[in-house]
Amino acid sequence: MEETEYKEVENVQSEEISPQKSGQPAQEEQKPPQKRGWNLSLMLTASFINAAFYAFSLLSIFLFINDFKAQSYVLPDDLAFLQDSVDMLLSLDRTLFLFWGLLYVLSFSGAALMWKMKKIGFHLYTCAQLGILAFGFIFIGRNSIALGDIMLTALFIVYYAMHLKRFN
């Protein structure tokens, strides 16, 4: 008698218990990651380059702005039209460059997550890019943002949004 009970218990333990048999709701199956096309890879690469360049530049300015201010910058005659912009940038508080640079780091992180086909990357990237546009407008003035910057940012965000359904 004991031997038959042991075999019954062994059979019950070896059976797979499905969620429907156990009374638990079935878990949603995660969709398999989709391949990233060459066009999405190209756009993400452009986003990487842009974010890395600006993050490096702005964080470098944050670190070395006092050295820049100590030297008197007089641009050559062929670049004299930029003198007002250089003077304006050097007059800004250095912490603004830190926050601006960190927004580009966030943008880079969002692009990296989108490279891995993660939806959260799109949201990080979009928030960072909109923050970058707003940051310049709020702290530098409306002349700091060109229409081309707004259009290019919108183009990239819309393009990534079109691919959002492929992300996990």
OpenMM code with the backbone's topology and positions (N, CA, C; nanometers):
from openmm import Vec3, app, unit

residues = "MET GLU GLU THR GLU TYR LYS GLU VAL GLU ASN VAL GLN SER GLU GLU ILE SER PRO GLN LYS SER GLY GLN PRO ALA GLN GLU GLU GLN LYS PRO PRO GLN LYS ARG GLY TRP ASN LEU SER LEU MET LEU THR ALA SER PHE ILE ASN ALA ALA PHE TYR ALA PHE SER LEU LEU SER ILE PHE LEU PHE ILE ASN ASP PHE LYS ALA GLN SER TYR VAL LEU PRO ASP ASP LEU ALA PHE LEU GLN ASP SER VAL ASP MET LEU LEU SER LEU ASP ARG THR LEU PHE LEU PHE TRP GLY LEU LEU TYR VAL LEU SER PHE SER GLY ALA ALA LEU MET TRP LYS MET LYS LYS ILE GLY PHE HIS LEU TYR THR CYS ALA GLN LEU GLY ILE LEU ALA PHE GLY PHE ILE PHE ILE GLY ARG ASN SER ILE ALA LEU GLY ASP ILE MET LEU THR ALA LEU PHE ILE VAL TYR TYR ALA MET HIS LEU LYS ARG PHE ASN".split()
positions = [
    Vec3(0.0819, -0.1192, 0.0000),
    Vec3(0.0000, 0.0000, 0.0000),
    Vec3(0.0863, 0.1256, 0.0000),
    Vec3(0.1880, 0.1255, 0.0815),
    Vec3(0.2763, 0.2413, 0.0889),
    Vec3(0.3475, 0.2643, -0.0432),
    Vec3(0.3791, 0.1573, -0.1123),
    Vec3(0.4508, 0.1690, -0.2383),
    Vec3(0.3639, 0.2372, -0.3435),
    Vec3(0.2359, 0.2091, -0.3495),
    Vec3(0.1482, 0.2732, -0.4473),
    Vec3(0.1262, 0.4209, -0.4137),
    Vec3(0.1170, 0.4551, -0.2870),
    Vec3(0.1045, 0.5961, -0.2480),
    Vec3(0.2292, 0.6736, -0.2876),
    Vec3(0.3453, 0.6119, -0.2718),
    Vec3(0.4720, 0.6769, -0.3063),
    Vec3(0.4767, 0.7041, -0.4559),
    Vec3(0.4323, 0.6082, -0.5379),
    Vec3(0.4334, 0.6255, -0.6822),
    Vec3(0.3351, 0.7353, -0.7239),
    Vec3(0.2210, 0.7442, -0.6585),
    Vec3(0.1237, 0.8483, -0.6910),
    Vec3(0.1796, 0.9870, -0.6600),
    Vec3(0.2453, 1.0018, -0.5465),
    Vec3(0.3057, 1.1295, -0.5089),
    Vec3(0.4159, 1.1648, -0.6079),
    Vec3(0.4932, 1.0668, -0.6485),
    Vec3(0.6018, 1.0894, -0.7433),
    Vec3(0.5449, 1.1349, -0.8773),
    Vec3(0.4365, 1.0761, -0.9222),
    Vec3(0.3737, 1.1148, -1.0485),
    Vec3(0.3196, 1.2567, -1.0421),
    Vec3(0.2612, 1.2944, -0.9323),
    Vec3(0.2072, 1.4291, -0.9157),
    Vec3(0.3197, 1.5319, -0.9170),
    Vec3(0.4312, 1.5012, -0.8529),
    Vec3(0.5431, 1.5948, -0.8481),
    Vec3(0.6082, 1.6106, -0.9839),
    Vec3(0.6091, 1.5075, -1.0659),
    Vec3(0.6767, 1.5154, -1.1947),
    Vec3(0.5931, 1.5859, -1.3005),
    Vec3(0.4619, 1.5980, -1.2802),
    Vec3(0.3771, 1.6677, -1.3763),
    Vec3(0.4056, 1.8171, -1.3718),
    Vec3(0.3982, 1.8808, -1.4902),
    Vec3(0.4107, 2.0267, -1.4930),
    Vec3(0.2753, 2.0844, -1.4574),
    Vec3(0.2775, 2.1808, -1.3724),
    Vec3(0.1528, 2.2454, -1.3331),
    Vec3(0.1400, 2.3717, -1.4164),
    Vec3(0.0412, 2.3776, -1.5018),
    Vec3(0.0215, 2.4955, -1.5846),
    Vec3(-0.0511, 2.6010, -1.5026),
    Vec3(-0.0397, 2.7277, -1.5428),
    Vec3(-0.1087, 2.8334, -1.4682),
    Vec3(-0.2594, 2.8126, -1.4650),
    Vec3(-0.3160, 2.7527, -1.5714),
    Vec3(-0.4603, 2.7320, -1.5732),
    Vec3(-0.5001, 2.6258, -1.4709),
    Vec3(-0.4169, 2.5204, -1.4532),
    Vec3(-0.4482, 2.4167, -1.3569),
    Vec3(-0.4330, 2.4654, -1.2135),
    Vec3(-0.3399, 2.5563, -1.1910),
    Vec3(-0.3147, 2.6012, -1.0548),
    Vec3(-0.4065, 2.7146, -1.0123),
    Vec3(-0.4879, 2.7637, -1.1059),
    Vec3(-0.5791, 2.8717, -1.0714),
    Vec3(-0.5153, 3.0091, -1.0817),
    Vec3(-0.3887, 3.0167, -1.1251),
    Vec3(-0.3211, 3.1450, -1.1406),
    Vec3(-0.3433, 3.1943, -1.2828),
    Vec3(-0.3526, 3.3267, -1.3012),
    Vec3(-0.3706, 3.3781, -1.4373),
    Vec3(-0.2431, 3.3545, -1.5192),
    Vec3(-0.2619, 3.3342, -1.6465),
    Vec3(-0.1467, 3.3121, -1.7350),
    Vec3(-0.0663, 3.4403, -1.7453),
    Vec3(0.0655, 3.4269, -1.7410),
    Vec3(0.1516, 3.5428, -1.7549),
    Vec3(0.1582, 3.5812, -1.9021),
    Vec3(0.1670, 3.7124, -1.9257),
    Vec3(0.1783, 3.7579, -2.0632),
    Vec3(0.3138, 3.7171, -2.1168),
    Vec3(0.3127, 3.6661, -2.2374),
    Vec3(0.4387, 3.6302, -2.2993),
    Vec3(0.5051, 3.7569, -2.3499),
    Vec3(0.6338, 3.7686, -2.3225),
    Vec3(0.7055, 3.8842, -2.3731),
    Vec3(0.7374, 3.8589, -2.5193),
    Vec3(0.7192, 3.9633, -2.5992),
    Vec3(0.7488, 3.9463, -2.7405),
    Vec3(0.8992, 3.9379, -2.7595),
    Vec3(0.9416, 3.8589, -2.8550),
    Vec3(1.0861, 3.8460, -2.8769),
    Vec3(1.1422, 3.9774, -2.9296),
    Vec3(1.2662, 4.0087, -2.8944),
    Vec3(1.3238, 4.1344, -2.9413),
    Vec3(1.3344, 4.1346, -3.0939),
    Vec3(1.2974, 4.2458, -3.1531),
    Vec3(1.3032, 4.2568, -3.2977),
    Vec3(1.4386, 4.3094, -3.3400),
    Vec3(1.4725, 4.2804, -3.4633),
    Vec3(1.6004, 4.3270, -3.5152),
    Vec3(1.5943, 4.4778, -3.5379),
    Vec3(1.7065, 4.5402, -3.5168),
    Vec3(1.7198, 4.6832, -3.5406),
    Vec3(1.7651, 4.6992, -3.6854),
    Vec3(1.6909, 4.7706, -3.7638),
    Vec3(1.7263, 4.7917, -3.9041),
    Vec3(1.8465, 4.8839, -3.9183),
    Vec3(1.9033, 4.8851, -4.0385),
    Vec3(2.0208, 4.9698, -4.0625),
    Vec3(1.9866, 5.1170, -4.0496),
    Vec3(1.8643, 5.1565, -4.0875),
    Vec3(1.8262, 5.2979, -4.0786),
    Vec3(1.8117, 5.3430, -3.9334),
    Vec3(1.7553, 5.2574, -3.8491),
    Vec3(1.7451, 5.2913, -3.7070),
    Vec3(1.8846, 5.2953, -3.6444),
    Vec3(1.9697, 5.2034, -3.6839),
    Vec3(2.1076, 5.2028, -3.6339),
    Vec3(2.1805, 5.3307, -3.6735),
    Vec3(2.1578, 5.3763, -3.7962),
    Vec3(2.2216, 5.4991, -3.8441),
    Vec3(2.1752, 5.6203, -3.7639),
    Vec3(2.0448, 5.6292, -3.7405),
    Vec3(1.9914, 5.7425, -3.6638),
    Vec3(2.0407, 5.7390, -3.5188),
    Vec3(2.0450, 5.6201, -3.4600),
    Vec3(2.0944, 5.6086, -3.3225),
    Vec3(2.2420, 5.6432, -3.3145),
    Vec3(2.3180, 5.6059, -3.4161),
    Vec3(2.4600, 5.6413, -3.4185),
    Vec3(2.4769, 5.7931, -3.4228),
    Vec3(2.3943, 5.8603, -3.5015),
    Vec3(2.3987, 6.0073, -3.5055),
    Vec3(2.3633, 6.0653, -3.3689),
    Vec3(2.2663, 6.0052, -3.3007),
    Vec3(2.2301, 6.0517, -3.1668),
    Vec3(2.3435, 6.0292, -3.0675),
    Vec3(2.4117, 5.9146, -3.0788),
    Vec3(2.5267, 5.8871, -2.9922),
    Vec3(2.6350, 5.9924, -3.0111),
    Vec3(2.6687, 6.0189, -3.1360),
    Vec3(2.7760, 6.1148, -3.1661),
    Vec3(2.7401, 6.2523, -3.1135),
    Vec3(2.6175, 6.2967, -3.1400),
    Vec3(2.5724, 6.4281, -3.0939),
    Vec3(2.5774, 6.4380, -2.9415),
    Vec3(2.5195, 6.3393, -2.8738),
    Vec3(2.5125, 6.3440, -2.7276),
    Vec3(2.6519, 6.3350, -2.6657),
    Vec3(2.7364, 6.2484, -2.7184),
    Vec3(2.8714, 6.2339, -2.6625),
    Vec3(2.9532, 6.3616, -2.6825),
    Vec3(2.9451, 6.4208, -2.8007),
    Vec3(3.0194, 6.5434, -2.8280),
    Vec3(2.9764, 6.6561, -2.7349),
    Vec3(2.8465, 6.6790, -2.7243),
    Vec3(2.7984, 6.7886, -2.6398),
    Vec3(2.8196, 6.7610, -2.4912),
    Vec3(2.8016, 6.6383, -2.4488),
    Vec3(2.8259, 6.6058, -2.3077),
    Vec3(2.9718, 6.6321, -2.2731),
    Vec3(3.0622, 6.5859, -2.3587),
    Vec3(3.2056, 6.6086, -2.3348),
    Vec3(3.2380, 6.7580, -2.3350),
    Vec3(3.1854, 6.8304, -2.4325),
    Vec3(3.2140, 6.9743, -2.4430),
    Vec3(3.1608, 7.0518, -2.3230),
    Vec3(3.0350, 7.0284, -2.2892),
    Vec3(2.9736, 7.1055, -2.1803),
    Vec3(3.0323, 7.0699, -2.0443),
    Vec3(3.0619, 6.9425, -2.0222),
    Vec3(3.1222, 6.9044, -1.8945),
    Vec3(3.2667, 6.9536, -1.8865),
    Vec3(3.3353, 6.9629, -1.9998),
    Vec3(3.4699, 7.0213, -2.0010),
    Vec3(3.4646, 7.1702, -1.9686),
    Vec3(3.3674, 7.2387, -2.0264),
    Vec3(3.3517, 7.3812, -1.9945),
    Vec3(3.3227, 7.3977, -1.8460),
    Vec3(3.2355, 7.3102, -1.7906),
    Vec3(3.2060, 7.3158, -1.6479),
    Vec3(3.3348, 7.3045, -1.5652),
    Vec3(3.4221, 7.2118, -1.6044),
    Vec3(3.5444, 7.1894, -1.5278),
    Vec3(3.6475, 7.3007, -1.5460),
    Vec3(3.6543, 7.3591, -1.6653),
    Vec3(3.7639, 7.4510, -1.6961),
    Vec3(3.7193, 7.5935, -1.7271),
    Vec3(3.5978, 7.6305, -1.6927),
    Vec3(3.5495, 7.7641, -1.7286),
    Vec3(3.6306, 7.8744, -1.6608),
    Vec3(3.6776, 7.8505, -1.5407),
    Vec3(3.7579, 7.9532, -1.4730),
    Vec3(3.8887, 7.9778, -1.5474),
    Vec3(3.9445, 7.8721, -1.6044),
    Vec3(4.0655, 7.8895, -1.6859),
    Vec3(4.0351, 7.9671, -1.8131),
    Vec3(3.9179, 7.9388, -1.8724),
    Vec3(3.8792, 8.0114, -1.9926),
    Vec3(3.8583, 8.1590, -1.9620),
    Vec3(3.7963, 8.1859, -1.8472),
    Vec3(3.7699, 8.3255, -1.8102),
    Vec3(3.8986, 8.4003, -1.7787),
    Vec3(3.9980, 8.3304, -1.7247),
    Vec3(4.1243, 8.3945, -1.6881),
    Vec3(4.2002, 8.4441, -1.8111),
    Vec3(4.1820, 8.3744, -1.9219),
    Vec3(4.2470, 8.4167, -2.0458),
    Vec3(4.1536, 8.5112, -2.1185),
    Vec3(4.2092, 8.6107, -2.1787),
    Vec3(4.1223, 8.7007, -2.2553),
    Vec3(4.1131, 8.6446, -2.3972),
    Vec3(3.9922, 8.6160, -2.4345),
    Vec3(3.9701, 8.5594, -2.5666),
    Vec3(3.9328, 8.6697, -2.6636),
    Vec3(4.0226, 8.6935, -2.7569),
    Vec3(3.9929, 8.7836, -2.8668),
    Vec3(4.0084, 8.6986, -2.9917),
    Vec3(3.8983, 8.6807, -3.0593),
    Vec3(3.8978, 8.5944, -3.1764),
    Vec3(3.9592, 8.6661, -3.2962),
    Vec3(4.0151, 8.5908, -3.3897),
    Vec3(4.0695, 8.6522, -3.5118),
    Vec3(3.9599, 8.7249, -3.5898),
    Vec3(4.0002, 8.8106, -3.6806),
    Vec3(3.9046, 8.8935, -3.7552),
    Vec3(3.8005, 8.8109, -3.8301),
    Vec3(3.8393, 8.6970, -3.8864),
    Vec3(3.7429, 8.6181, -3.9629),
    Vec3(3.6400, 8.5478, -3.8728),
    Vec3(3.6649, 8.5418, -3.7418),
    Vec3(3.5696, 8.4839, -3.6467),
    Vec3(3.5146, 8.5879, -3.5494),
    Vec3(3.5342, 8.7142, -3.5791),
    Vec3(3.4918, 8.8220, -3.4891),
    Vec3(3.3412, 8.8207, -3.4647),
    Vec3(3.2639, 8.7702, -3.5601),
    Vec3(3.1186, 8.7656, -3.5434),
    Vec3(3.0774, 8.6720, -3.4291),
    Vec3(3.1660, 8.5842, -3.3851),
    Vec3(3.1368, 8.4924, -3.2748),
    Vec3(3.1748, 8.5484, -3.1372),
    Vec3(3.2406, 8.6647, -3.1345),
    Vec3(3.2911, 8.7198, -3.0091),
    Vec3(3.1796, 8.7414, -2.9072),
    Vec3(3.0656, 8.7925, -2.9507),
    Vec3(2.9539, 8.8145, -2.8583),
    Vec3(2.9042, 8.6831, -2.7987),
    Vec3(2.8994, 8.5786, -2.8798),
    Vec3(2.8541, 8.4468, -2.8309),
    Vec3(2.9519, 8.3903, -2.7285),
    Vec3(3.0808, 8.4046, -2.7546),
    Vec3(3.1821, 8.3549, -2.6606),
    Vec3(3.1728, 8.4317, -2.5298),
    Vec3(3.1601, 8.5627, -2.5374),
    Vec3(3.1479, 8.6447, -2.4160),
    Vec3(3.0225, 8.6075, -2.3368),
    Vec3(2.9117, 8.5837, -2.4084),
    Vec3(2.7874, 8.5468, -2.3419),
    Vec3(2.8020, 8.4115, -2.2723),
    Vec3(2.8616, 8.3126, -2.3387),
    Vec3(2.8800, 8.1805, -2.2783),
    Vec3(2.9701, 8.1869, -2.1554),
    Vec3(3.0746, 8.2674, -2.1626),
    Vec3(3.1661, 8.2784, -2.0488),
    Vec3(3.1039, 8.3548, -1.9325),
    Vec3(2.9968, 8.4279, -1.9576),
    Vec3(2.9313, 8.5022, -1.8494),
    Vec3(2.8302, 8.4153, -1.7730),
    Vec3(2.7991, 8.2963, -1.8244),
    Vec3(2.7020, 8.2090, -1.7585),
    Vec3(2.7617, 8.1447, -1.6335),
    Vec3(2.6741, 8.1108, -1.5406),
    Vec3(2.7153, 8.0385, -1.4208),
    Vec3(2.7628, 7.8994, -1.4611),
    Vec3(2.8692, 7.8529, -1.4003),
    Vec3(2.9282, 7.7250, -1.4421),
    Vec3(2.8381, 7.6055, -1.4125),
    Vec3(2.7501, 7.6145, -1.3133),
    Vec3(2.6616, 7.5013, -1.2842),
    Vec3(2.5617, 7.4770, -1.3968),
    Vec3(2.5318, 7.5807, -1.4754),
    Vec3(2.4445, 7.5607, -1.5900),
    Vec3(2.5073, 7.4631, -1.6889),
    Vec3(2.6384, 7.4704, -1.7074),
    Vec3(2.7059, 7.3779, -1.7979),
    Vec3(2.7013, 7.2344, -1.7448),
    Vec3(2.7060, 7.2204, -1.6143),
    Vec3(2.6955, 7.0873, -1.5538),
    Vec3(2.5584, 7.0257, -1.5843),
    Vec3(2.4518, 7.1000, -1.5561),
    Vec3(2.3174, 7.0477, -1.5797),
    Vec3(2.2904, 7.0240, -1.7280),
    Vec3(2.3383, 7.1133, -1.8107),
    Vec3(2.3209, 7.0995, -1.9546),
    Vec3(2.3952, 6.9752, -2.0044),
    Vec3(2.5170, 6.9555, -1.9548),
    Vec3(2.5942, 6.8367, -1.9908),
    Vec3(2.5276, 6.7085, -1.9433),
    Vec3(2.4684, 6.7123, -1.8243),
    Vec3(2.3999, 6.5932, -1.7718),
    Vec3(2.2751, 6.5591, -1.8534),
    Vec3(2.2102, 6.6600, -1.9094),
    Vec3(2.0969, 6.6323, -1.9985),
    Vec3(2.1446, 6.5564, -2.1226),
    Vec3(2.2630, 6.5919, -2.1723),
    Vec3(2.3177, 6.5185, -2.2865),
    Vec3(2.3607, 6.3776, -2.2473),
    Vec3(2.4071, 6.3591, -2.1252),
    Vec3(2.4386, 6.2239, -2.0767),
    Vec3(2.3102, 6.1412, -2.0713),
    Vec3(2.2015, 6.2016, -2.0272),
    Vec3(2.0719, 6.1344, -2.0247),
    Vec3(2.0256, 6.1004, -2.1665),
    Vec3(2.0489, 6.1910, -2.2594),
    Vec3(2.0152, 6.1661, -2.3991),
    Vec3(2.0957, 6.0479, -2.4535),
    Vec3(2.2235, 6.0433, -2.4211),
    Vec3(2.3095, 5.9319, -2.4626),
    Vec3(2.2586, 5.8011, -2.4029),
    Vec3(2.2201, 5.8048, -2.2759),
    Vec3(2.1688, 5.6843, -2.2097),
    Vec3(2.0397, 5.6361, -2.2762),
    Vec3(1.9532, 5.7295, -2.3110),
    Vec3(1.8297, 5.6926, -2.3808),
    Vec3(1.8584, 5.6292, -2.5152),
    Vec3(1.9540, 5.6847, -2.5891),
    Vec3(1.9904, 5.6267, -2.7185),
    Vec3(2.0509, 5.4869, -2.6995),
    Vec3(2.1296, 5.4686, -2.5938),
    Vec3(2.1893, 5.3374, -2.5667),
    Vec3(2.0807, 5.2346, -2.5361),
    Vec3(1.9786, 5.2753, -2.4622),
    Vec3(1.8688, 5.1829, -2.4331),
    Vec3(1.7857, 5.1532, -2.5582),
    Vec3(1.7692, 5.2539, -2.6430),
    Vec3(1.6986, 5.2279, -2.7682),
    Vec3(1.7802, 5.1342, -2.8572),
    Vec3(1.9120, 5.1434, -2.8511),
    Vec3(1.9990, 5.0524, -2.9262),
    Vec3(1.9702, 4.9073, -2.8846),
    Vec3(1.9372, 4.8898, -2.7559),
    Vec3(1.9029, 4.7575, -2.7041),
    Vec3(1.7540, 4.7277, -2.7219),
    Vec3(1.6834, 4.8160, -2.7955),
    Vec3(1.5415, 4.8000, -2.8277),
    Vec3(1.4531, 4.8072, -2.7023),
    Vec3(1.4865, 4.8965, -2.6096),
    Vec3(1.4076, 4.9168, -2.4873),
    Vec3(1.3234, 5.0440, -2.5020),
    Vec3(1.1951, 5.0339, -2.4694),
    Vec3(1.1042, 5.1484, -2.4790),
    Vec3(1.1440, 5.2630, -2.3869),
    Vec3(1.1936, 5.2301, -2.2699),
    Vec3(1.2300, 5.3350, -2.1735),
    Vec3(1.3366, 5.4280, -2.2327),
    Vec3(1.4162, 5.3762, -2.3237),
    Vec3(1.5174, 5.4587, -2.3897),
    Vec3(1.4558, 5.5725, -2.4689),
    Vec3(1.3453, 5.5429, -2.5359),
    Vec3(1.2758, 5.6479, -2.6106),
    Vec3(1.2283, 5.7582, -2.5177),
    Vec3(1.1724, 5.7187, -2.4040),
    Vec3(1.1201, 5.8178, -2.3106),
    Vec3(1.2332, 5.9012, -2.2493),
    Vec3(1.3435, 5.8373, -2.2146),
    Vec3(1.4590, 5.9123, -2.1615),
    Vec3(1.5131, 6.0088, -2.2663),
    Vec3(1.5295, 5.9590, -2.3870),
    Vec3(1.5827, 6.0416, -2.4953),
    Vec3(1.4924, 6.1616, -2.5212),
    Vec3(1.3623, 6.1371, -2.5287),
    Vec3(1.2675, 6.2447, -2.5567),
    Vec3(1.2680, 6.3495, -2.4455),
    Vec3(1.2643, 6.3054, -2.3211),
    Vec3(1.2685, 6.3996, -2.2089),
    Vec3(1.3976, 6.4806, -2.2094),
    Vec3(1.5087, 6.4143, -2.2359),
    Vec3(1.6376, 6.4837, -2.2380),
    Vec3(1.6423, 6.5870, -2.3501),
    Vec3(1.5969, 6.5500, -2.4686),
    Vec3(1.6017, 6.6432, -2.5815),
    Vec3(1.5100, 6.7631, -2.5596),
    Vec3(1.3922, 6.7390, -2.5078),
    Vec3(1.3024, 6.8510, -2.4788),
    Vec3(1.3596, 6.9373, -2.3665),
    Vec3(1.4235, 6.8730, -2.2686),
    Vec3(1.4900, 6.9471, -2.1614),
    Vec3(1.6041, 7.0333, -2.2133),
    Vec3(1.6786, 6.9812, -2.3091),
    Vec3(1.7897, 7.0567, -2.3683),
    Vec3(1.7369, 7.1815, -2.4388),
    Vec3(1.6299, 7.1650, -2.5156),
    Vec3(1.5711, 7.2814, -2.5835),
    Vec3(1.5182, 7.3829, -2.4824),
    Vec3(1.4474, 7.3345, -2.3821),
    Vec3(1.3905, 7.4248, -2.2809),
    Vec3(1.5008, 7.4914, -2.1995),
    Vec3(1.6053, 7.4175, -2.1694),
    Vec3(1.7149, 7.4704, -2.0884),
    Vec3(1.7774, 7.5933, -2.1544),
    Vec3(1.8087, 7.5792, -2.2832),
    Vec3(1.8669, 7.6929, -2.3543),
    Vec3(1.7727, 7.8111, -2.3597),
    Vec3(1.6463, 7.7843, -2.3840),
    Vec3(1.5479, 7.8910, -2.3926),
    Vec3(1.5309, 7.9624, -2.2592),
    Vec3(1.5273, 7.8872, -2.1500),
    Vec3(1.5027, 7.9454, -2.0177),
    Vec3(1.6240, 8.0230, -1.9669),
    Vec3(1.7430, 7.9639, -1.9791),
    Vec3(1.8597, 8.0238, -1.9153),
    Vec3(1.9421, 8.1135, -2.0068),
    Vec3(1.9321, 8.0972, -2.1362),
    Vec3(2.0121, 8.1802, -2.2261),
    Vec3(1.9246, 8.2800, -2.3007),
    Vec3(1.8055, 8.2384, -2.3342),
    Vec3(1.7144, 8.3274, -2.4041),
    Vec3(1.6668, 8.2648, -2.5333),
    Vec3(1.5663, 8.3247, -2.5904),
    Vec3(1.5063, 8.2644, -2.7087),
    Vec3(1.5988, 8.2670, -2.8295),
    Vec3(1.6982, 8.3513, -2.8289),
    Vec3(1.7927, 8.3549, -2.9402),
    Vec3(1.8903, 8.2381, -2.9358),
    Vec3(1.8891, 8.1598, -2.8283),
    Vec3(1.9814, 8.0481, -2.8171),
    Vec3(1.9351, 7.9255, -2.8945),
    Vec3(1.8091, 7.9251, -2.9360),
    Vec3(1.7541, 7.8093, -3.0057),
    Vec3(1.7187, 7.8497, -3.1480),
    Vec3(1.7798, 7.7807, -3.2415),
    Vec3(1.7489, 7.8049, -3.3816),
    Vec3(1.6323, 7.7161, -3.4236),
    Vec3(1.5612, 7.7592, -3.5230),
    Vec3(1.4498, 7.6813, -3.5749),
    Vec3(1.4986, 7.5442, -3.6228),
    Vec3(1.6180, 7.5399, -3.6781),
    Vec3(1.6752, 7.4133, -3.7237),
    Vec3(1.6946, 7.3145, -3.6091),
    Vec3(1.7342, 7.3640, -3.4923),
    Vec3(1.7491, 7.2765, -3.3757),
    Vec3(1.6157, 7.2144, -3.3363),
    Vec3(1.5128, 7.2944, -3.3369),
    Vec3(1.3795, 7.2454, -3.3009),
    Vec3(1.3314, 7.1428, -3.4026),
    Vec3(1.3510, 7.1730, -3.5306),
    Vec3(1.3052, 7.0821, -3.6353),
    Vec3(1.3834, 6.9506, -3.6335),
    Vec3(1.5136, 6.9574, -3.6124),
    Vec3(1.5953, 6.8362, -3.6098),
    Vec3(1.5603, 6.7500, -3.4885),
    Vec3(1.5399, 6.8136, -3.3744),
    Vec3(1.4988, 6.7401, -3.2546),
    Vec3(1.3640, 6.6724, -3.2779),
    Vec3(1.2698, 6.7465, -3.3353),
    Vec3(1.1378, 6.6897, -3.3642),
    Vec3(1.1482, 6.5747, -3.4636),
    Vec3(1.2333, 6.5891, -3.5633),
    Vec3(1.2513, 6.4834, -3.6633),
    Vec3(1.3000, 6.3536, -3.5985),
    Vec3(1.4009, 6.3637, -3.5126),
    Vec3(1.4545, 6.2447, -3.4473),
    Vec3(1.3506, 6.1824, -3.3531),
    Vec3(1.2810, 6.2655, -3.2764),
    Vec3(1.1811, 6.2124, -3.1832),
    Vec3(1.0683, 6.1432, -3.2594),
    Vec3(1.0194, 6.2041, -3.3665),
    Vec3(0.9124, 6.1432, -3.4462),
    Vec3(0.9617, 6.0138, -3.5103),
    Vec3(1.0843, 6.0143, -3.5604),
    Vec3(1.1390, 5.8935, -3.6222),
    Vec3(1.1468, 5.7791, -3.5209),
    Vec3(1.1972, 5.8092, -3.4022),
    Vec3(1.2055, 5.7049, -3.3000),
    Vec3(1.0663, 5.6611, -3.2545),
    Vec3(0.9719, 5.7528, -3.2507),
    Vec3(0.8349, 5.7189, -3.2123),
    Vec3(0.7722, 5.6238, -3.3129),
    Vec3(0.8069, 5.6386, -3.4391),
    Vec3(0.7546, 5.5487, -3.5433),
    Vec3(0.8053, 5.4059, -3.5220),
    Vec3(0.9204, 5.3901, -3.4584),
    Vec3(0.9773, 5.2576, -3.4332),
    Vec3(0.9454, 5.2069, -3.2925),
    Vec3(0.8694, 5.2829, -3.2161),
    Vec3(0.8432, 5.2495, -3.0756),
    Vec3(0.7735, 5.1154, -3.0599),
    Vec3(0.6889, 5.0789, -3.1508),
    Vec3(0.6169, 4.9518, -3.1396),
    Vec3(0.7096, 4.8310, -3.1516),
    Vec3(0.8284, 4.8499, -3.2059),
    Vec3(0.9251, 4.7404, -3.2181),
    Vec3(1.0071, 4.7220, -3.0906),
    Vec3(1.0021, 4.8211, -3.0012),
    Vec3(1.0816, 4.8136, -2.8774),
    Vec3(1.0100, 4.7296, -2.7745),
    Vec3(1.0883, 4.6716, -2.6827),
    Vec3(1.0317, 4.5936, -2.5711),
    Vec3(1.0039, 4.6857, -2.4552),
] * unit.nanometer
topology = app.Topology()
chain = topology.addChain("A")
for resn in residues:
    res = topology.addResidue(resn, chain)
    for name in ("N", "CA", "C"):
        topology.addAtom(name, app.Element.getBySymbol(name[0]), res)
